[in-house]
């Protein structure tokens, strides 16, 4: 029996659940899961357009460069949202202090949904690694 691919939207559902809690570990995890939901949506789209990360540099950096380097303005908007989410995910995952984290979670969840909606409206041919600005 063939394996069924993981449904990354489960991460967003989990982020919603965790974001409704009050403990800091749950809030930090909500931010992290929301970012990875967006990352995997973007990765799937990019791979459908022949994106392949190269060894020697971080996969996240390379993926977001494909979006930010696209001549398509909506890809660039997606890269901006992703950058905000990545920065907050790194704070949540690595920093000892995250001031006003409870205020950040709803913003992160909104950004994740906005990202998904914008990506869904984007023509399927975007982002294309071959059309990146040099």
C-alpha positions as CSV (number, residue, x, y, z in Angstrom):
1,X,0.0,0.0,0.0
2,X,1.5,3.4,-1.0
3,X,2.3,5.8,1.8
4,X,0.0,8.8,2.0
5,X,1.9,12.1,2.1
6,X,1.6,14.2,5.2
7,X,-1.1,16.9,5.1
8,X,0.8,20.0,6.2
9,X,-2.4,21.8,7.0
10,X,-2.4,19.6,10.1
11,X,0.3,21.9,11.3
12,X,-1.9,25.0,11.0
13,X,-4.7,23.2,12.8
14,X,-2.3,22.3,15.6
15,X,-1.0,25.9,15.7
16,X,-4.5,27.1,16.1
17,X,-5.1,24.7,19.0
18,X,-1.8,25.5,20.7
19,X,-2.4,29.3,20.1
20,X,-5.5,29.0,22.2
21,X,-3.6,27.9,25.2
22,X,-1.9,30.3,27.7
23,X,1.3,28.5,28.5
24,X,4.5,29.7,26.8
25,X,5.5,26.3,25.5
26,X,2.3,26.0,23.6
27,X,2.5,29.6,22.2
28,X,6.1,29.0,21.1
29,X,5.0,25.7,19.5
30,X,2.1,27.5,17.7
31,X,4.5,29.9,16.1
32,X,6.8,27.2,15.0
33,X,4.1,25.0,13.5
34,X,2.6,28.0,11.6
35,X,5.9,28.7,10.0
36,X,6.5,25.1,9.0
37,X,3.0,25.0,7.5
38,X,3.9,27.9,5.3
39,X,7.4,26.5,4.5
40,X,6.0,23.2,3.3
41,X,3.3,24.9,1.2
42,X,6.0,27.0,-0.5
43,X,8.4,24.1,-0.9
44,X,5.7,22.0,-2.6
45,X,4.9,24.8,-5.0
46,X,8.5,25.5,-5.8
47,X,9.3,21.8,-6.3
48,X,6.4,21.5,-8.7
49,X,8.2,24.2,-10.7
50,X,11.6,22.3,-10.8
51,X,13.1,23.8,-7.6
52,X,15.9,21.8,-6.1
53,X,18.0,23.1,-3.2
54,X,21.7,22.9,-3.6
55,X,24.0,21.5,-1.0
56,X,26.1,23.9,1.1
57,X,23.5,26.5,2.0
58,X,20.4,26.3,4.2
59,X,17.3,25.0,2.5
60,X,15.1,27.7,4.0
61,X,17.3,30.5,2.7
62,X,17.3,29.0,-0.8
63,X,13.6,28.5,-0.9
64,X,12.8,32.0,0.2
65,X,15.3,33.4,-2.3
66,X,13.3,31.7,-5.1
67,X,10.3,33.7,-4.0
68,X,12.0,37.0,-3.3
69,X,14.0,36.7,-6.5
70,X,11.0,36.1,-8.6
71,X,9.9,38.9,-11.0
72,X,6.3,38.2,-9.9
73,X,5.3,40.8,-7.3
74,X,3.1,38.3,-5.4
75,X,6.0,35.9,-5.0
76,X,7.9,38.8,-3.5
77,X,5.0,39.5,-1.1
78,X,5.0,35.9,-0.1
79,X,8.8,36.1,0.7
80,X,8.1,39.1,2.9
81,X,5.5,37.2,4.9
82,X,7.7,34.2,5.1
83,X,10.6,36.3,6.4
84,X,8.4,37.7,9.2
85,X,7.2,34.2,10.1
86,X,10.8,32.7,10.0
87,X,12.1,35.5,12.2
88,X,9.4,34.8,14.8
89,X,9.8,31.1,14.5
90,X,13.5,31.4,15.2
91,X,12.8,33.6,18.3
92,X,10.3,31.1,19.5
93,X,12.6,28.1,19.0
94,X,15.9,29.6,20.2
95,X,15.6,32.6,22.4
96,X,15.1,32.4,26.2
97,X,12.8,35.5,26.2
98,X,9.9,36.3,23.8
99,X,8.3,39.5,25.1
100,X,4.5,39.6,24.5
101,X,4.4,36.3,22.8
102,X,0.7,36.0,23.4
103,X,0.2,39.1,21.3
104,X,2.3,37.6,18.5
105,X,0.5,34.3,18.0
106,X,-2.7,35.8,16.4
107,X,-0.5,37.8,14.1
108,X,1.5,34.8,13.1
109,X,-1.7,32.7,12.5
110,X,-3.1,35.5,10.3
111,X,0.1,35.7,8.4
112,X,0.1,32.0,7.8
113,X,-3.4,32.1,6.4
114,X,-2.7,35.1,4.3
115,X,0.3,33.3,2.9
116,X,-1.7,30.3,2.0
117,X,-4.5,32.4,0.4
118,X,-2.0,34.4,-1.7
119,X,-0.1,31.3,-2.8
120,X,-3.4,29.6,-3.8
121,X,-4.2,32.7,-6.0
122,X,-0.8,32.7,-7.6
123,X,-0.6,31.1,-11.1
124,X,0.8,27.6,-10.8
125,X,3.9,28.4,-12.8
126,X,5.2,30.7,-9.9
127,X,7.7,30.7,-8.4
128,X,10.0,29.5,-11.1
129,X,13.6,29.1,-10.3
130,X,14.4,29.7,-14.0
131,X,12.9,33.1,-13.9
132,X,14.8,34.4,-10.9
133,X,16.3,37.9,-11.1
134,X,20.1,37.8,-11.1
